[in-house]
Amino acid sequence: MNIIEKRVNNIKEDLEFFEDELQKYEYIIDLGKKLEEFDEKDKISENIVHGCTSQVWLTHEVKDGKMFFHGTSDAIIVKGLVYMILQIFSDSTIEELKEIDMDIVHELKLSEVITPNRQSGVIGMMKKIKEYAQNA
């Protein structure tokens, strides 16, 4: 199991701790409150994640061969989803990110908690991360 799979499992275990969907939903919202402050100057069109109903911005930086992501959204539930994605994929090597082939919505059983539009937003974040890794 690689580091990304371990991170996915950790979040999955956290979500499975809650018995009902409302509790999971509230937990995801609480995660969004942990997001680092996102610089207003980075809220530009090239950082927008496509596929989201709400607006999501995602930036990255490369340090010592690893990629680190920063992001935010204008919707509270989506901020939590952004936080989860950042926790899973930040601090990974470019190669690890290029090789990602997972359905994060399915892995985390998010379809039980979030709407199809939100699910496509998560898929959009994944595409953006892969795009950043391919171009790094």
Solvent accessible surface area in square Angstrom, and as a share of the most:
residue,aa,sasa,rsa
1,M,148,0.66
2,N,74,0.38
3,I,76,0.39
4,I,3,0.02
5,E,70,0.31
6,K,102,0.43
7,R,42,0.15
8,V,3,0.02
9,N,47,0.24
10,N,88,0.45
11,I,18,0.09
12,K,51,0.21
13,E,111,0.50
14,D,64,0.33
15,L,4,0.02
16,E,88,0.40
17,F,162,0.68
18,F,47,0.20
19,E,164,0.74
20,D,69,0.36
21,E,75,0.34
22,L,118,0.59
23,Q,77,0.34
24,K,21,0.09
25,Y,79,0.30
26,E,88,0.40
27,Y,48,0.18
28,I,0,0.00
29,I,33,0.17
30,D,73,0.38
31,L,10,0.05
32,G,5,0.05
33,K,153,0.65
34,K,126,0.53
35,L,29,0.14
36,E,132,0.59
37,E,170,0.76
38,F,19,0.08
39,D,71,0.37
40,E,123,0.55
41,K,146,0.62
42,D,36,0.18
43,K,72,0.31
44,I,76,0.38
45,S,91,0.59
46,E,127,0.57
47,N,16,0.08
48,I,39,0.20
49,V,4,0.02
50,H,143,0.64
51,G,48,0.46
52,C,27,0.16
53,T,95,0.55
54,S,20,0.13
55,Q,84,0.37
56,V,0,0.00
57,W,21,0.07
58,L,0,0.00
59,T,20,0.12
60,H,67,0.30
61,E,67,0.30
62,V,72,0.42
63,K,109,0.46
64,D,149,0.77
65,G,42,0.40
66,K,74,0.31
67,M,0,0.00
68,F,54,0.22
69,F,8,0.03
70,H,61,0.27
71,G,3,0.03
72,T,12,0.07
73,S,4,0.03
74,D,93,0.48
75,A,19,0.15
76,I,120,0.61
77,I,6,0.03
78,V,4,0.02
79,K,69,0.29
80,G,0,0.00
81,L,2,0.01
82,V,0,0.00
83,Y,36,0.14
84,M,2,0.01
85,I,3,0.01
86,L,18,0.09
87,Q,88,0.39
88,I,0,0.00
89,F,0,0.00
90,S,22,0.14
91,D,59,0.31
92,S,1,0.00
93,T,47,0.28
94,I,34,0.17
95,E,100,0.45
96,E,52,0.23
97,L,0,0.00
98,K,64,0.27
99,E,130,0.58
100,I,13,0.07
101,D,140,0.72
102,M,47,0.21
103,D,78,0.40
104,I,2,0.01
105,V,10,0.06
106,H,130,0.58
107,E,60,0.27
108,L,4,0.02
109,K,90,0.38
110,L,1,0.01
111,S,66,0.43
112,E,92,0.41
113,V,19,0.11
114,I,8,0.04
115,T,78,0.45
116,P,105,0.66
117,N,90,0.46
118,R,60,0.22
119,Q,32,0.14
120,S,45,0.29
121,G,1,0.01
122,V,1,0.00
123,I,79,0.40
124,G,8,0.07
125,M,1,0.00
126,M,18,0.08
127,K,139,0.59
128,K,20,0.09
129,I,0,0.00
130,K,57,0.24
131,E,86,0.39
132,Y,24,0.09
133,A,0,0.00
134,Q,99,0.44
135,N,117,0.60
136,A,65,0.51
